[in-house]
């Protein structure tokens, strides 16, 4: 065996390893690209339903009206999905305001997301 063929034999496993590593890297990158390029999951019907139930059970209805149901201490949220951005709704729920208590300590992250999904779906046209 000459030196050249010995060197090829020694390098053959390395080149296979490089190809395998390249394939693995390509698969990982493809997977990440697929995940990050997918459109954000829109709120599901189930998520909105959980949010509506939470709105009623957490006491939101004591102060806020949606449709014809609820209190009048806080603003009517019947069309909050038209007037407020998701970030503003989240901030209001988590931090509260001078007249609204903060619920960031009370609600779990998933519950806050459900409540936001429900409130974003409240898009009742205002009555002229």
C-alpha positions in Angstrom: 0.0 0.0 0.0 1.4 3.4 -0.9 1.3 6.5 1.3 -1.4 8.2 -0.9 -3.9 5.3 -0.5 -3.2 5.1 3.2 -4.0 8.8 3.5 -7.2 8.3 1.6 -8.2 5.4 3.9 -7.5 7.5 6.9 -9.5 10.5 5.6 -12.5 8.5 4.4 -14.1 8.2 7.8 -13.5 11.9 8.4 -15.2 12.9 5.1 -18.2 10.6 6.0 -18.4 12.2 9.4 -18.3 15.6 7.8 -21.1 14.6 5.4 -23.1 13.2 8.3 -22.6 16.3 10.4 -23.6 18.4 7.5 -26.8 16.4 7.0 -27.6 16.7 10.7 -26.9 20.4 10.7 -29.1 20.8 7.6 -31.9 18.9 9.3 -31.7 21.0 12.5 -31.7 24.2 10.5 -34.6 23.1 8.4 -36.6 22.2 11.5 -35.8 25.6 13.1 -36.7 27.4 10.0 -40.0 25.5 9.8 -40.8 26.4 13.4 -39.9 30.1 13.3 -41.4 30.8 9.9 -44.8 29.3 10.6 -47.4 31.9 11.2 -48.2 32.5 14.8 -51.0 30.3 15.9 -54.2 32.2 16.0 -56.3 31.9 19.1 -58.4 28.8 19.0 -62.1 28.5 19.7 -61.2 26.5 22.9 -58.8 29.2 24.0 -61.4 31.9 23.6 -64.0 29.8 25.4 -61.5 29.3 28.3 -61.0 33.1 28.3 -64.7 33.8 28.4 -65.1 31.4 31.3 -62.2 33.0 33.1 -63.7 36.5 32.5 -66.8 35.4 34.3 -65.1 33.4 37.1 -62.3 35.8 37.9 -64.7 38.7 38.6 -64.0 40.7 35.5 -67.8 40.9 34.9 -68.3 42.6 38.2 -66.8 45.8 36.7 -66.8 45.3 32.9 -69.6 44.8 30.5 -69.4 42.7 27.3 -72.6 42.8 25.3 -75.4 43.2 27.7 -73.8 41.4 30.6 -71.6 42.8 33.4 -71.0 45.7 35.6 -70.5 49.4 34.9 -67.6 50.4 37.2 -65.0 49.8 34.4 -65.1 50.4 30.7 -67.4 48.4 28.4 -65.2 45.8 26.7 -67.6 44.8 24.0 -65.4 46.2 21.2 -62.0 46.1 23.0 -60.7 43.8 20.2 -61.2 46.6 17.7 -59.8 49.4 19.9 -56.8 47.9 21.8 -53.7 46.1 20.7 -52.8 42.7 22.2 -49.9 44.2 24.1 -52.1 46.9 25.7 -54.6 44.3 26.8 -51.9 42.2 28.3 -50.3 45.2 30.1 -53.7 46.2 31.6 -54.4 42.7 32.8 -51.0 42.2 34.3 -50.3 45.6 35.8 -53.8 47.1 36.3 -54.2 50.8 36.6 -55.3 53.4 39.2 -58.8 52.0 39.3 -58.3 48.4 38.2 -56.3 45.9 40.3 -53.4 44.0 38.8 -54.0 40.4 38.0 -50.4 39.5 37.0 -50.0 37.9 40.5 -53.3 36.1 40.4 -53.5 34.6 36.9 -51.2 32.0 35.3 -49.5 32.9 32.0 -51.8 30.5 30.1 -54.9 32.1 31.7 -53.7 35.5 30.7 -53.2 34.3 27.2 -56.7 32.8 27.2 -58.2 36.0 28.5 -56.4 38.1 25.9 -57.6 35.7 23.1 -61.2 36.2 24.4 -60.9 40.0 24.7 -59.4 40.2 21.2 -62.5 38.4 19.9 -64.8 41.0 21.4 -65.3 43.2 18.3 -68.9 44.3 18.6 -69.6 47.3 16.5 -70.5 50.3 18.6 -74.1 51.4 18.5 -74.4 55.0 17.0 
